[in-house]
């Protein structure tokens, strides 16, 4: 449980360091960071820019 919390905090920290343009290139908004960090990887569905 502690490991999961640390990974979540690390994810938030790393994504928070990106500029809005970089986040946009990944298809996410700054307001999405908390949700993304809290969602299990196998449940994430990110937008496709095909």
mmCIF file as Biopython writes it, N, C-alpha, C and O atoms, coordinates in Angstrom:
data_model
#
loop_
_atom_site.group_PDB
_atom_site.id
_atom_site.type_symbol
_atom_site.label_atom_id
_atom_site.label_alt_id
_atom_site.label_comp_id
_atom_site.label_asym_id
_atom_site.label_entity_id
_atom_site.label_seq_id
_atom_site.pdbx_PDB_ins_code
_atom_site.Cartn_x
_atom_site.Cartn_y
_atom_site.Cartn_z
_atom_site.occupancy
_atom_site.B_iso_or_equiv
_atom_site.auth_seq_id
_atom_site.auth_asym_id
_atom_site.pdbx_PDB_model_num
ATOM 1   N N  . UNK A ? 1  ? 0.817  -1.187 0.000   1.0 0.0 1  A 1 
ATOM 2   C CA . UNK A ? 1  ? 0.000  0.000  0.000   1.0 0.0 1  A 1 
ATOM 3   C C  . UNK A ? 1  ? 0.868  1.262  0.000   1.0 0.0 1  A 1 
ATOM 4   O O  . UNK A ? 1  ? 0.571  2.234  -0.695  1.0 0.0 1  A 1 
ATOM 5   N N  . UNK A ? 2  ? 1.934  1.230  0.782   1.0 0.0 2  A 1 
ATOM 6   C CA . UNK A ? 2  ? 2.828  2.388  0.828   1.0 0.0 2  A 1 
ATOM 7   C C  . UNK A ? 2  ? 3.524  2.569  -0.517  1.0 0.0 2  A 1 
ATOM 8   O O  . UNK A ? 2  ? 3.726  3.694  -0.973  1.0 0.0 2  A 1 
ATOM 9   N N  . UNK A ? 3  ? 3.890  1.453  -1.150  1.0 0.0 3  A 1 
ATOM 10  C CA . UNK A ? 3  ? 4.548  1.524  -2.460  1.0 0.0 3  A 1 
ATOM 11  C C  . UNK A ? 3  ? 3.632  2.171  -3.488  1.0 0.0 3  A 1 
ATOM 12  O O  . UNK A ? 3  ? 4.081  2.979  -4.301  1.0 0.0 3  A 1 
ATOM 13  N N  . UNK A ? 4  ? 2.360  1.822  -3.456  1.0 0.0 4  A 1 
ATOM 14  C CA . UNK A ? 4  ? 1.388  2.388  -4.397  1.0 0.0 4  A 1 
ATOM 15  C C  . UNK A ? 4  ? 1.260  3.895  -4.177  1.0 0.0 4  A 1 
ATOM 16  O O  . UNK A ? 4  ? 1.213  4.664  -5.137  1.0 0.0 4  A 1 
ATOM 17  N N  . UNK A ? 5  ? 1.205  4.309  -2.928  1.0 0.0 5  A 1 
ATOM 18  C CA . UNK A ? 5  ? 1.103  5.735  -2.619  1.0 0.0 5  A 1 
ATOM 19  C C  . UNK A ? 5  ? 2.344  6.487  -3.091  1.0 0.0 5  A 1 
ATOM 20  O O  . UNK A ? 5  ? 2.236  7.601  -3.603  1.0 0.0 5  A 1 
ATOM 21  N N  . UNK A ? 6  ? 3.514  5.891  -2.924  1.0 0.0 6  A 1 
ATOM 22  C CA . UNK A ? 6  ? 4.752  6.534  -3.392  1.0 0.0 6  A 1 
ATOM 23  C C  . UNK A ? 6  ? 4.774  6.657  -4.909  1.0 0.0 6  A 1 
ATOM 24  O O  . UNK A ? 6  ? 5.176  7.686  -5.452  1.0 0.0 6  A 1 
ATOM 25  N N  . UNK A ? 7  ? 4.342  5.606  -5.586  1.0 0.0 7  A 1 
ATOM 26  C CA . UNK A ? 7  ? 4.293  5.636  -7.054  1.0 0.0 7  A 1 
ATOM 27  C C  . UNK A ? 7  ? 3.314  6.701  -7.536  1.0 0.0 7  A 1 
ATOM 28  O O  . UNK A ? 7  ? 3.588  7.405  -8.508  1.0 0.0 7  A 1 
ATOM 29  N N  . UNK A ? 8  ? 2.176  6.820  -6.859  1.0 0.0 8  A 1 
ATOM 30  C CA . UNK A ? 8  ? 1.183  7.833  -7.216  1.0 0.0 8  A 1 
ATOM 31  C C  . UNK A ? 8  ? 1.779  9.233  -7.050  1.0 0.0 8  A 1 
ATOM 32  O O  . UNK A ? 8  ? 1.625  10.082 -7.928  1.0 0.0 8  A 1 
ATOM 33  N N  . UNK A ? 9  ? 2.452  9.470  -5.939  1.0 0.0 9  A 1 
ATOM 34  C CA . UNK A ? 9  ? 3.066  10.780 -5.694  1.0 0.0 9  A 1 
ATOM 35  C C  . UNK A ? 9  ? 4.164  11.072 -6.717  1.0 0.0 9  A 1 
ATOM 36  O O  . UNK A ? 9  ? 4.322  12.210 -7.160  1.0 0.0 9  A 1 
ATOM 37  N N  . UNK A ? 10 ? 4.918  10.039 -7.088  1.0 0.0 10 A 1 
ATOM 38  C CA . UNK A ? 10 ? 5.977  10.223 -8.085  1.0 0.0 10 A 1 
ATOM 39  C C  . UNK A ? 10 ? 5.369  10.570 -9.438  1.0 0.0 10 A 1 
ATOM 40  O O  . UNK A ? 10 ? 5.873  11.439 -10.149 1.0 0.0 10 A 1 
ATOM 41  N N  . UNK A ? 11 ? 4.297  9.896  -9.784  1.0 0.0 11 A 1 
ATOM 42  C CA . UNK A ? 11 ? 3.598  10.167 -11.037 1.0 0.0 11 A 1 
ATOM 43  C C  . UNK A ? 11 ? 3.088  11.607 -11.068 1.0 0.0 11 A 1 
ATOM 44  O O  . UNK A ? 11 ? 3.259  12.309 -12.064 1.0 0.0 11 A 1 
ATOM 45  N N  . UNK A ? 12 ? 2.464  12.040 -9.980  1.0 0.0 12 A 1 
ATOM 46  C CA . UNK A ? 12 ? 1.965  13.415 -9.895  1.0 0.0 12 A 1 
ATOM 47  C C  . UNK A ? 12 ? 3.110  14.404 -10.027 1.0 0.0 12 A 1 
ATOM 48  O O  . UNK A ? 12 ? 2.995  15.391 -10.754 1.0 0.0 12 A 1 
ATOM 49  N N  . UNK A ? 13 ? 4.205  14.153 -9.339  1.0 0.0 13 A 1 
ATOM 50  C CA . UNK A ? 13 ? 5.355  15.059 -9.384  1.0 0.0 13 A 1 
ATOM 51  C C  . UNK A ? 13 ? 5.936  15.160 -10.791 1.0 0.0 13 A 1 
ATOM 52  O O  . UNK A ? 13 ? 6.252  16.252 -11.263 1.0 0.0 13 A 1 
ATOM 53  N N  . UNK A ? 14 ? 6.075  14.016 -11.454 1.0 0.0 14 A 1 
ATOM 54  C CA . UNK A ? 14 ? 6.655  14.019 -12.799 1.0 0.0 14 A 1 
ATOM 55  C C  . UNK A ? 14 ? 5.748  14.714 -13.800 1.0 0.0 14 A 1 
ATOM 56  O O  . UNK A ? 14 ? 6.216  15.520 -14.604 1.0 0.0 14 A 1 
ATOM 57  N N  . UNK A ? 15 ? 4.467  14.416 -13.762 1.0 0.0 15 A 1 
ATOM 58  C CA . UNK A ? 15 ? 3.543  15.055 -14.694 1.0 0.0 15 A 1 
ATOM 59  C C  . UNK A ? 15 ? 3.411  16.549 -14.406 1.0 0.0 15 A 1 
ATOM 60  O O  . UNK A ? 15 ? 3.251  17.346 -15.330 1.0 0.0 15 A 1 
ATOM 61  N N  . UNK A ? 16 ? 3.476  16.927 -13.145 1.0 0.0 16 A 1 
ATOM 62  C CA . UNK A ? 16 ? 3.346  18.337 -12.766 1.0 0.0 16 A 1 
ATOM 63  C C  . UNK A ? 16 ? 4.520  19.173 -13.256 1.0 0.0 16 A 1 
ATOM 64  O O  . UNK A ? 16 ? 4.389  20.387 -13.409 1.0 0.0 16 A 1 
ATOM 65  N N  . UNK A ? 17 ? 5.653  18.547 -13.503 1.0 0.0 17 A 1 
ATOM 66  C CA . UNK A ? 17 ? 6.827  19.272 -13.982 1.0 0.0 17 A 1 
ATOM 67  C C  . UNK A ? 17 ? 6.748  19.606 -15.466 1.0 0.0 17 A 1 
ATOM 68  O O  . UNK A ? 17 ? 7.488  20.458 -15.957 1.0 0.0 17 A 1 
ATOM 69  N N  . UNK A ? 18 ? 5.849  18.930 -16.176 1.0 0.0 18 A 1 
ATOM 70  C CA . UNK A ? 18 ? 5.726  19.180 -17.612 1.0 0.0 18 A 1 
ATOM 71  C C  . UNK A ? 18 ? 4.991  20.487 -17.871 1.0 0.0 18 A 1 
ATOM 72  O O  . UNK A ? 18 ? 4.126  20.890 -17.093 1.0 0.0 18 A 1 
ATOM 73  N N  . UNK A ? 19 ? 5.342  21.142 -18.968 1.0 0.0 19 A 1 
ATOM 74  C CA . UNK A ? 19 ? 4.648  22.349 -19.395 1.0 0.0 19 A 1 
ATOM 75  C C  . UNK A ? 19 ? 3.308  21.960 -19.999 1.0 0.0 19 A 1 
ATOM 76  O O  . UNK A ? 19 ? 3.113  20.819 -20.417 1.0 0.0 19 A 1 
ATOM 77  N N  . UNK A ? 20 ? 2.385  22.919 -20.043 1.0 0.0 20 A 1 
ATOM 78  C CA . UNK A ? 20 ? 1.061  22.648 -20.598 1.0 0.0 20 A 1 
ATOM 79  C C  . UNK A ? 20 ? 1.143  22.112 -22.027 1.0 0.0 20 A 1 
ATOM 80  O O  . UNK A ? 20 ? 0.357  21.247 -22.412 1.0 0.0 20 A 1 
ATOM 81  N N  . UNK A ? 21 ? 2.081  22.619 -22.804 1.0 0.0 21 A 1 
ATOM 82  C CA . UNK A ? 21 ? 2.239  22.155 -24.185 1.0 0.0 21 A 1 
ATOM 83  C C  . UNK A ? 21 ? 2.650  20.684 -24.222 1.0 0.0 21 A 1 
ATOM 84  O O  . UNK A ? 21 ? 2.147  19.913 -25.039 1.0 0.0 21 A 1 
ATOM 85  N N  . UNK A ? 22 ? 3.562  20.302 -23.335 1.0 0.0 22 A 1 
ATOM 86  C CA . UNK A ? 22 ? 3.997  18.905 -23.277 1.0 0.0 22 A 1 
ATOM 87  C C  . UNK A ? 22 ? 2.848  17.997 -22.851 1.0 0.0 22 A 1 
ATOM 88  O O  . UNK A ? 22 ? 2.676  16.908 -23.399 1.0 0.0 22 A 1 
ATOM 89  N N  . UNK A ? 23 ? 2.067  18.443 -21.879 1.0 0.0 23 A 1 
ATOM 90  C CA . UNK A ? 23 ? 0.908  17.664 -21.455 1.0 0.0 23 A 1 
ATOM 91  C C  . UNK A ? 23 ? -0.085 17.534 -22.611 1.0 0.0 23 A 1 
ATOM 92  O O  . UNK A ? 23 ? -0.662 16.469 -22.829 1.0 0.0 23 A 1 
ATOM 93  N N  . UNK A ? 24 ? -0.273 18.621 -23.341 1.0 0.0 24 A 1 
ATOM 94  C CA . UNK A ? 24 ? -1.178 18.602 -24.490 1.0 0.0 24 A 1 
ATOM 95  C C  . UNK A ? 24 ? -0.696 17.617 -25.544 1.0 0.0 24 A 1 
ATOM 96  O O  . UNK A ? 24 ? -1.506 16.915 -26.150 1.0 0.0 24 A 1 
ATOM 97  N N  . UNK A ? 25 ? 0.609  17.556 -25.769 1.0 0.0 25 A 1 
ATOM 98  C CA . UNK A ? 25 ? 1.174  16.594 -26.722 1.0 0.0 25 A 1 
ATOM 99  C C  . UNK A ? 25 ? 0.863  15.157 -26.305 1.0 0.0 25 A 1 
ATOM 100 O O  . UNK A ? 25 ? 0.750  14.270 -27.151 1.0 0.0 25 A 1 
ATOM 101 N N  . UNK A ? 26 ? 0.726  14.935 -25.006 1.0 0.0 26 A 1 
ATOM 102 C CA . UNK A ? 26 ? 0.392  13.607 -24.480 1.0 0.0 26 A 1 
ATOM 103 C C  . UNK A ? 26 ? -1.119 13.370 -24.461 1.0 0.0 26 A 1 
ATOM 104 O O  . UNK A ? 26 ? -1.576 12.266 -24.164 1.0 0.0 26 A 1 
ATOM 105 N N  . UNK A ? 27 ? -1.885 14.406 -24.779 1.0 0.0 27 A 1 
ATOM 106 C CA . UNK A ? 27 ? -3.335 14.271 -24.811 1.0 0.0 27 A 1 
ATOM 107 C C  . UNK A ? 27 ? -4.000 14.416 -23.461 1.0 0.0 27 A 1 
ATOM 108 O O  . UNK A ? 27 ? -5.122 13.948 -23.267 1.0 0.0 27 A 1 
ATOM 109 N N  . UNK A ? 28 ? -3.312 15.068 -22.513 1.0 0.0 28 A 1 
ATOM 110 C CA . UNK A ? 28 ? -3.907 15.269 -21.196 1.0 0.0 28 A 1 
ATOM 111 C C  . UNK A ? 28 ? -3.827 16.738 -20.813 1.0 0.0 28 A 1 
ATOM 112 O O  . UNK A ? 28 ? -3.017 17.499 -21.343 1.0 0.0 28 A 1 
ATOM 113 N N  . UNK A ? 29 ? -4.690 17.116 -19.875 1.0 0.0 29 A 1 
ATOM 114 C CA . UNK A ? 29 ? -4.686 18.474 -19.334 1.0 0.0 29 A 1 
ATOM 115 C C  . UNK A ? 29 ? -4.151 18.428 -17.916 1.0 0.0 29 A 1 
ATOM 116 O O  . UNK A ? 29 ? -4.156 17.384 -17.264 1.0 0.0 29 A 1 
ATOM 117 N N  . UNK A ? 30 ? -3.692 19.569 -17.456 1.0 0.0 30 A 1 
ATOM 118 C CA . UNK A ? 30 ? -3.152 19.641 -16.100 1.0 0.0 30 A 1 
ATOM 119 C C  . UNK A ? 30 ? -4.185 19.158 -15.082 1.0 0.0 30 A 1 
ATOM 120 O O  . UNK A ? 30 ? -3.832 18.519 -14.090 1.0 0.0 30 A 1 
ATOM 121 N N  . UNK A ? 31 ? -5.443 19.459 -15.325 1.0 0.0 31 A 1 
ATOM 122 C CA . UNK A ? 31 ? -6.504 19.038 -14.396 1.0 0.0 31 A 1 
ATOM 123 C C  . UNK A ? 31 ? -6.705 17.521 -14.389 1.0 0.0 31 A 1 
ATOM 124 O O  . UNK A ? 31 ? -7.379 17.000 -13.500 1.0 0.0 31 A 1 
ATOM 125 N N  . UNK A ? 32 ? -6.139 16.807 -15.352 1.0 0.0 32 A 1 
ATOM 126 C CA . UNK A ? 32 ? -6.259 15.348 -15.425 1.0 0.0 32 A 1 
ATOM 127 C C  . UNK A ? 32 ? -5.219 14.623 -14.571 1.0 0.0 32 A 1 
ATOM 128 O O  . UNK A ? 32 ? -5.351 13.422 -14.335 1.0 0.0 32 A 1 
ATOM 129 N N  . UNK A ? 33 ? -4.205 15.320 -14.111 1.0 0.0 33 A 1 
ATOM 130 C CA . UNK A ? 33 ? -3.066 14.673 -13.451 1.0 0.0 33 A 1 
ATOM 131 C C  . UNK A ? 33 ? -3.499 13.838 -12.247 1.0 0.0 33 A 1 
ATOM 132 O O  . UNK A ? 33 ? -3.090 12.683 -12.128 1.0 0.0 33 A 1 
ATOM 133 N N  . UNK A ? 34 ? -4.304 14.388 -11.367 1.0 0.0 34 A 1 
ATOM 134 C CA . UNK A ? 34 ? -4.736 13.644 -10.174 1.0 0.0 34 A 1 
ATOM 135 C C  . UNK A ? 34 ? -5.496 12.385 -10.563 1.0 0.0 34 A 1 
ATOM 136 O O  . UNK A ? 34 ? -5.272 11.323 -9.983  1.0 0.0 34 A 1 
ATOM 137 N N  . UNK A ? 35 ? -6.395 12.494 -11.541 1.0 0.0 35 A 1 
ATOM 138 C CA . UNK A ? 35 ? -7.180 11.335 -11.971 1.0 0.0 35 A 1 
ATOM 139 C C  . UNK A ? 35 ? -6.284 10.273 -12.584 1.0 0.0 35 A 1 
ATOM 140 O O  . UNK A ? 35 ? -6.434 9.087  -12.293 1.0 0.0 35 A 1 
ATOM 141 N N  . UNK A ? 36 ? -5.364 10.689 -13.422 1.0 0.0 36 A 1 
ATOM 142 C CA . UNK A ? 36 ? -4.464 9.744  -14.080 1.0 0.0 36 A 1 
ATOM 143 C C  . UNK A ? 36 ? -3.598 9.019  -13.047 1.0 0.0 36 A 1 
ATOM 144 O O  . UNK A ? 36 ? -3.402 7.806  -13.128 1.0 0.0 36 A 1 
ATOM 145 N N  . UNK A ? 37 ? -3.090 9.769  -12.091 1.0 0.0 37 A 1 
ATOM 146 C CA . UNK A ? 37 ? -2.232 9.160  -11.064 1.0 0.0 37 A 1 
ATOM 147 C C  . UNK A ? 37 ? -3.009 8.208  -10.167 1.0 0.0 37 A 1 
ATOM 148 O O  . UNK A ? 37 ? -2.424 7.291  -9.590  1.0 0.0 37 A 1 
ATOM 149 N N  . UNK A ? 38 ? -4.309 8.409  -10.040 1.0 0.0 38 A 1 
ATOM 150 C CA . UNK A ? 38 ? -5.125 7.582  -9.152  1.0 0.0 38 A 1 
ATOM 151 C C  . UNK A ? 38 ? -5.752 6.386  -9.853  1.0 0.0 38 A 1 
ATOM 152 O O  . UNK A ? 38 ? -6.298 5.502  -9.193  1.0 0.0 38 A 1 
ATOM 153 N N  . UNK A ? 39 ? -5.682 6.344  -11.166 1.0 0.0 39 A 1 
ATOM 154 C CA . UNK A ? 39 ? -6.326 5.293  -11.940 1.0 0.0 39 A 1 
ATOM 155 C C  . UNK A ? 39 ? -5.329 4.176  -12.238 1.0 0.0 39 A 1 
ATOM 156 O O  . UNK A ? 39 ? -4.214 4.454  -12.678 1.0 0.0 39 A 1 
ATOM 157 N N  . UNK A ? 40 ? -5.708 2.923  -12.008 1.0 0.0 40 A 1 
ATOM 158 C CA . UNK A ? 40 ? -4.828 1.802  -12.365 1.0 0.0 40 A 1 
ATOM 159 C C  . UNK A ? 40 ? -4.480 1.845  -13.846 1.0 0.0 40 A 1 
ATOM 160 O O  . UNK A ? 40 ? -5.327 2.214  -14.660 1.0 0.0 40 A 1 
ATOM 161 N N  . UNK A ? 41 ? -3.282 1.485  -14.209 1.0 0.0 41 A 1 
ATOM 162 C CA . UNK A ? 41 ? -2.802 1.590  -15.584 1.0 0.0 41 A 1 
ATOM 163 C C  . UNK A ? 41 ? -3.693 0.831  -16.548 1.0 0.0 41 A 1 
ATOM 164 O O  . UNK A ? 41 ? -3.954 1.318  -17.648 1.0 0.0 41 A 1 
ATOM 165 N N  . UNK A ? 42 ? -4.166 -0.338 -16.172 1.0 0.0 42 A 1 
ATOM 166 C CA . UNK A ? 42 ? -4.981 -1.128 -17.090 1.0 0.0 42 A 1 
ATOM 167 C C  . UNK A ? 42 ? -6.379 -0.533 -17.289 1.0 0.0 42 A 1 
ATOM 168 O O  . UNK A ? 42 ? -7.119 -0.995 -18.157 1.0 0.0 42 A 1 
ATOM 169 N N  . UNK A ? 43 ? -6.755 0.485  -16.503 1.0 0.0 43 A 1 
ATOM 170 C CA . UNK A ? 43 ? -8.073 1.111  -16.644 1.0 0.0 43 A 1 
ATOM 171 C C  . UNK A ? 43 ? -8.012 2.439  -17.395 1.0 0.0 43 A 1 
ATOM 172 O O  . UNK A ? 43 ? -9.053 3.019  -17.701 1.0 0.0 43 A 1 
ATOM 173 N N  . UNK A ? 44 ? -6.804 2.930  -17.696 1.0 0.0 44 A 1 
ATOM 174 C CA . UNK A ? 44 ? -6.668 4.204  -18.392 1.0 0.0 44 A 1 
ATOM 175 C C  . UNK A ? 44 ? -7.009 4.080  -19.868 1.0 0.0 44 A 1 
ATOM 176 O O  . UNK A ? 44 ? -6.607 3.129  -20.539 1.0 0.0 44 A 1 
ATOM 177 N N  . UNK A ? 45 ? -7.748 5.048  -20.351 1.0 0.0 45 A 1 
ATOM 178 C CA . UNK A ? 45 ? -8.031 5.138  -21.781 1.0 0.0 45 A 1 
ATOM 179 C C  . UNK A ? 45 ? -7.692 6.556  -22.181 1.0 0.0 45 A 1 
ATOM 180 O O  . UNK A ? 45 ? -8.447 7.489  -21.908 1.0 0.0 45 A 1 
ATOM 181 N N  . UNK A ? 46 ? -6.554 6.712  -22.829 1.0 0.0 46 A 1 
ATOM 182 C CA . UNK A ? 46 ? -6.115 8.032  -23.252 1.0 0.0 46 A 1 
ATOM 183 C C  . UNK A ? 46 ? -6.594 8.289  -24.667 1.0 0.0 46 A 1 
ATOM 184 O O  . UNK A ? 46 ? -6.718 7.355  -25.460 1.0 0.0 46 A 1 
ATOM 185 N N  . UNK A ? 47 ? -6.866 9.555  -24.995 1.0 0.0 47 A 1 
ATOM 186 C CA . UNK A ? 47 ? -7.336 9.881  -26.329 1.0 0.0 47 A 1 
ATOM 187 C C  . UNK A ? 47 ? -6.308 9.540  -27.400 1.0 0.0 47 A 1 
ATOM 188 O O  . UNK A ? 47 ? -5.106 9.709  -27.195 1.0 0.0 47 A 1 
ATOM 189 N N  . UNK A ? 48 ? -6.780 9.068  -28.522 1.0 0.0 48 A 1 
ATOM 190 C CA . UNK A ? 48 ? -5.910 8.740  -29.639 1.0 0.0 48 A 1 
ATOM 191 C C  . UNK A ? 48 ? -5.838 9.936  -30.575 1.0 0.0 48 A 1 
ATOM 192 O O  . UNK A ? 48 ? -6.863 10.529 -30.913 1.0 0.0 48 A 1 
ATOM 193 N N  . UNK A ? 49 ? -4.652 10.284 -30.985 1.0 0.0 49 A 1 
ATOM 194 C CA . UNK A ? 49 ? -4.481 11.407 -31.913 1.0 0.0 49 A 1 
ATOM 195 C C  . UNK A ? 49 ? -4.154 10.894 -33.307 1.0 0.0 49 A 1 
ATOM 196 O O  . UNK A ? 49 ? -3.333 11.474 -34.017 1.0 0.0 49 A 1 
ATOM 197 N N  . UNK A ? 50 ? -4.804 9.804  -33.690 1.0 0.0 50 A 1 
ATOM 198 C CA . UNK A ? 50 ? -4.554 9.169  -34.989 1.0 0.0 50 A 1 
ATOM 199 C C  . UNK A ? 50 ? -5.016 10.049 -36.127 1.0 0.0 50 A 1 
ATOM 200 O O  . UNK A ? 50 ? -4.884 9.673  -37.292 1.0 0.0 50 A 1 
#
